[in-house]
């Protein structure tokens, strides 16, 4: 699984990028075939960051979410929660045998 963290209009420290990577890697436990995770942090307004998350799977399905707030890690948590909900719903559809 490949994880890319990109930052627009600013810089993040290596420690912050590593913490972001550790948080988003946990998404792979929901669906085993995650091939790539892209995290885009928008710091154009330093007091109001925005986070976009794109999870690509080998099942030809992409999960996308974005959120902006006053806190970078709060944004990240919200985005991860949204994508987790999408992944759980997709997994339910796969395993639903009506």
C-alpha positions, 0 to 999 in steps of 0.5 A, a space after each residue: 500500500 502506498 501513502 502519499 501526503 502532499 501539502 499545498 501553500 505551506 509546509 508540514 514538518 516530518 513529524 506531522 507528516 508521519 503522524 498523518 501517515 500512521 492515522 490513515 494507514 489504519 484504513 487498510 484494516 477495513 478493506 484488505 485491497 487498498 492500493 493507494 491513499 492520497 492525503 492533500 493538506 491545503 494550508 492556503 489559509 493557515 488558520 483554517 486548513 483543509 484536508 482531502 483524502 482519496 483511498 483507491 482500492 483494487 476493487 475499482 472503487 475510490 473513496 473520497 472525502 474532504 473537510 476544513 476546520 480550525 484544527 489540522 488533526 481535527 480535519 484529519 479525524 473527520 475525513 477519516 471517519 467519513 471515509 470509514 463510513 463509506 468503506 463500511 457501507 461498501 463492504 456491507 453491500 459486498 457481503 449482503 447476499 439477499 
